[in-house]
Amino acid sequence: MSAQGSPYASGPSPARRELSAKGTNPLLRPSDRFETWIRRFLMLVLVFGLPVAALSAGLTAYESSMRTVRVQSAERQEATARLTSSVEGATADGKQQAQVRWTDDNGKVRTGTTLVKSGTPEGATVPVWLDREGTITSPPMTTLTATTNGWFVGGMAAVGAVGGFFALRGGTRRVLDRRRYAQWDAEWDLVEPLWSGRFRR
Protein backbone atom coordinates (compact mmCIF):
# COMPACT_ATOMS: atom_id res chain seq x y z
CA MET A 1 0.00 0.00 0.00
CA SER A 2 1.41 3.36 -0.94
CA ALA A 3 1.87 6.17 1.56
CA GLN A 4 -0.46 8.37 -0.44
CA GLY A 5 -3.37 6.01 0.01
CA SER A 6 -2.70 5.35 3.66
CA PRO A 7 -5.06 7.04 6.12
CA TYR A 8 -2.05 7.69 8.33
CA ALA A 9 -0.17 9.71 5.72
CA SER A 10 1.26 12.93 7.02
CA GLY A 11 -0.07 16.31 5.94
CA PRO A 12 -3.32 18.20 6.41
CA SER A 13 -6.54 16.71 5.11
CA PRO A 14 -8.27 18.26 2.06
CA ALA A 15 -11.00 19.64 4.30
CA ARG A 16 -8.45 21.23 6.62
CA ARG A 17 -6.52 22.65 3.68
CA GLU A 18 -9.73 24.13 2.29
CA LEU A 19 -10.55 25.61 5.71
CA SER A 20 -7.06 27.12 6.00
CA ALA A 21 -7.31 28.55 2.51
CA LYS A 22 -10.56 30.29 3.31
CA GLY A 23 -9.13 31.62 6.56
CA THR A 24 -12.48 31.35 8.36
CA ASN A 25 -14.01 28.85 10.71
CA PRO A 26 -17.51 27.74 9.65
CA LEU A 27 -18.28 26.91 13.29
CA LEU A 28 -17.87 30.52 14.35
CA ARG A 29 -21.14 32.15 15.30
CA PRO A 30 -21.91 35.80 14.65
CA SER A 31 -21.59 36.42 18.36
CA ASP A 32 -18.07 34.93 18.31
CA ARG A 33 -17.04 37.26 15.50
CA PHE A 34 -18.62 40.21 17.28
CA GLU A 35 -16.79 39.33 20.49
CA THR A 36 -13.48 39.10 18.62
CA TRP A 37 -13.94 42.54 17.07
CA ILE A 38 -15.02 44.03 20.39
CA ARG A 39 -11.87 42.66 22.06
CA ARG A 40 -9.68 44.09 19.33
CA PHE A 41 -11.40 47.45 19.58
CA LEU A 42 -11.07 47.56 23.37
CA MET A 43 -7.40 46.59 23.10
CA LEU A 44 -6.76 49.45 20.68
CA VAL A 45 -8.59 51.85 23.00
CA LEU A 46 -6.49 50.61 25.92
CA VAL A 47 -3.16 50.84 24.09
CA PHE A 48 -3.76 54.33 22.69
CA GLY A 49 -6.16 55.71 25.29
CA LEU A 50 -4.28 54.69 28.44
CA PRO A 51 -1.27 57.01 27.89
CA VAL A 52 -3.51 59.87 26.79
CA ALA A 53 -5.82 59.54 29.80
CA ALA A 54 -2.97 59.21 32.30
CA LEU A 55 -0.98 62.08 30.79
CA SER A 56 -3.91 64.48 30.49
CA ALA A 57 -5.19 63.74 34.00
CA GLY A 58 -1.70 64.04 35.50
CA LEU A 59 -0.95 67.32 33.72
CA THR A 60 -4.32 68.78 34.71
CA ALA A 61 -3.74 67.91 38.36
CA TYR A 62 -0.17 69.25 38.22
CA GLU A 63 -1.19 72.55 36.64
CA SER A 64 -4.02 72.99 39.15
CA SER A 65 -1.64 72.31 42.03
CA MET A 66 0.93 74.72 40.61
CA ARG A 67 -1.71 77.47 40.50
CA THR A 68 -2.31 76.80 44.18
CA VAL A 69 1.44 76.96 44.80
CA ARG A 70 1.70 80.36 43.13
CA VAL A 71 -1.35 81.78 44.93
CA GLN A 72 -0.27 80.57 48.35
CA SER A 73 3.32 81.70 47.82
CA ALA A 74 2.07 85.19 46.98
CA GLU A 75 -0.36 85.37 49.91
CA ARG A 76 1.86 83.90 52.62
CA GLN A 77 5.16 85.03 54.03
CA GLU A 78 7.61 83.47 56.43
CA ALA A 79 8.52 85.13 59.72
CA THR A 80 10.64 84.30 62.74
CA ALA A 81 8.95 83.88 66.12
CA ARG A 82 10.14 83.00 69.60
CA LEU A 83 8.73 80.44 71.99
CA THR A 84 7.17 81.93 75.10
CA SER A 85 7.47 78.66 77.03
CA SER A 86 9.37 75.39 76.82
CA VAL A 87 7.83 72.54 74.84
CA GLU A 88 7.90 69.42 76.98
CA GLY A 89 6.39 66.00 76.64
CA ALA A 90 6.18 63.76 73.59
CA THR A 91 3.57 63.10 70.95
CA ALA A 92 3.19 60.53 68.17
CA ASP A 93 4.55 62.87 65.48
CA GLY A 94 7.09 64.54 67.78
CA LYS A 95 5.37 67.95 67.59
CA GLN A 96 2.81 69.83 69.63
CA GLN A 97 1.12 73.22 69.78
CA ALA A 98 3.04 75.97 71.55
CA GLN A 99 2.66 79.69 72.14
CA VAL A 100 4.97 81.94 70.12
CA ARG A 101 5.55 85.69 69.83
CA TRP A 102 6.77 87.77 66.87
CA THR A 103 6.84 91.34 65.63
CA ASP A 104 4.97 92.19 62.43
CA ASP A 105 6.01 94.65 59.72
CA ASN A 106 4.32 97.52 61.58
CA GLY A 107 6.36 96.87 64.72
CA LYS A 108 3.41 95.41 66.61
CA VAL A 109 4.09 92.43 68.87
CA ARG A 110 1.74 89.57 68.16
CA THR A 111 1.21 86.11 69.61
CA GLY A 112 -0.18 82.86 68.32
CA THR A 113 0.21 79.09 68.39
CA THR A 114 2.08 76.82 66.01
CA LEU A 115 3.45 73.29 65.88
CA VAL A 116 6.89 73.00 67.49
CA LYS A 117 9.18 70.03 68.02
CA SER A 118 9.02 68.53 71.47
CA GLY A 119 11.93 69.50 73.68
CA THR A 120 12.39 72.98 72.18
CA PRO A 121 13.41 75.37 74.99
CA GLU A 122 11.77 78.68 75.82
CA GLY A 123 13.09 81.62 73.82
CA ALA A 124 14.16 79.48 70.85
CA THR A 125 13.39 80.88 67.42
CA VAL A 126 10.98 78.99 65.18
CA PRO A 127 9.81 79.79 61.64
CA VAL A 128 6.12 80.56 61.14
CA TRP A 129 4.03 81.33 58.07
CA LEU A 130 1.64 84.28 58.09
CA ASP A 131 -1.27 85.13 55.82
CA ARG A 132 -2.15 88.62 54.60
CA GLU A 133 -3.88 89.40 57.92
CA GLY A 134 -0.75 88.43 59.84
CA THR A 135 -2.30 85.28 61.29
CA ILE A 136 -0.28 82.08 61.58
CA THR A 137 -1.23 79.63 58.86
CA SER A 138 0.16 76.49 57.25
CA PRO A 139 3.15 76.66 54.87
CA PRO A 140 2.33 77.11 51.17
CA MET A 141 2.15 74.08 48.92
CA THR A 142 5.49 73.18 47.38
CA THR A 143 6.31 72.23 43.80
CA LEU A 144 7.22 68.77 45.05
CA THR A 145 3.68 68.32 46.35
CA ALA A 146 2.29 69.54 43.02
CA THR A 147 4.46 67.05 41.14
CA THR A 148 3.42 64.26 43.47
CA ASN A 149 -0.25 65.12 42.95
CA GLY A 150 0.24 65.01 39.19
CA TRP A 151 1.86 61.59 39.28
CA PHE A 152 -0.75 60.24 41.68
CA VAL A 153 -3.72 61.43 39.63
CA GLY A 154 -2.09 60.18 36.42
CA GLY A 155 -1.50 56.78 37.98
CA MET A 156 -5.07 56.58 39.24
CA ALA A 157 -6.33 57.47 35.76
CA ALA A 158 -4.24 54.64 34.30
CA VAL A 159 -5.60 52.19 36.88
CA GLY A 160 -9.13 53.36 36.10
CA ALA A 161 -8.58 52.88 32.36
CA VAL A 162 -7.32 49.32 32.88
CA GLY A 163 -10.21 48.57 35.22
CA GLY A 164 -12.68 49.94 32.69
CA PHE A 165 -11.13 47.78 29.97
CA PHE A 166 -11.55 44.57 31.95
CA ALA A 167 -15.04 45.58 33.11
CA LEU A 168 -16.21 46.24 29.53
CA ARG A 169 -14.64 43.05 28.24
CA GLY A 170 -16.15 40.98 31.03
CA GLY A 171 -19.55 42.65 30.65
CA THR A 172 -19.57 42.05 26.89
CA ARG A 173 -18.67 38.40 27.41
CA ARG A 174 -21.43 37.96 29.98
CA VAL A 175 -24.09 39.53 27.74
CA LEU A 176 -23.03 37.40 24.77
CA ASP A 177 -22.96 34.25 26.87
CA ARG A 178 -26.52 34.85 28.04
CA ARG A 179 -27.60 35.21 24.44
CA ARG A 180 -25.73 32.06 23.45
CA TYR A 181 -27.30 30.06 26.27
CA ALA A 182 -30.74 31.27 25.22
CA GLN A 183 -30.04 30.23 21.62
CA TRP A 184 -28.79 26.83 22.75
CA ASP A 185 -31.94 26.30 24.83
CA ALA A 186 -34.15 27.24 21.89
CA GLU A 187 -32.25 24.96 19.51
CA TRP A 188 -32.29 22.09 21.99
CA ASP A 189 -36.06 22.41 22.34
CA LEU A 190 -36.24 21.75 18.59
CA VAL A 191 -33.63 18.98 18.41
CA GLU A 192 -34.35 17.08 21.61
CA PRO A 193 -37.67 15.56 20.43
CA LEU A 194 -35.93 14.26 17.28
CA TRP A 195 -33.15 12.66 19.30
CA SER A 196 -35.63 11.16 21.75
CA GLY A 197 -37.67 9.72 18.86
CA ARG A 198 -34.66 7.81 17.54
CA PHE A 199 -34.45 5.74 20.73
CA ARG A 200 -38.17 4.96 20.84
CA ARG A 201 -38.01 2.91 17.65
SULZIDA-V782075 format. One line per field, one symbol per residue. ss: DSSP state (2 for helix, 1 for strand, 0 for the rest). burial: 1 if it has 9 or more other ideal C-beta (glycine too) atoms within 8 Angstrom, else 0. Layout:
ss = ???
burial = ???
This chain:
ss = 000000000000022222222200000002222222222222222222222222222222222222222222222011111110000000000011111111100000111111111000000011111100000110000022222222222222222222222222222222222222222222222222222222220
burial = 000000000000000010100000000000101110011001001100110011111111110011011001000100111111001000000001011111010000010101010101000001011110000100010000111011111111110111001001100110010011000000000000000000000
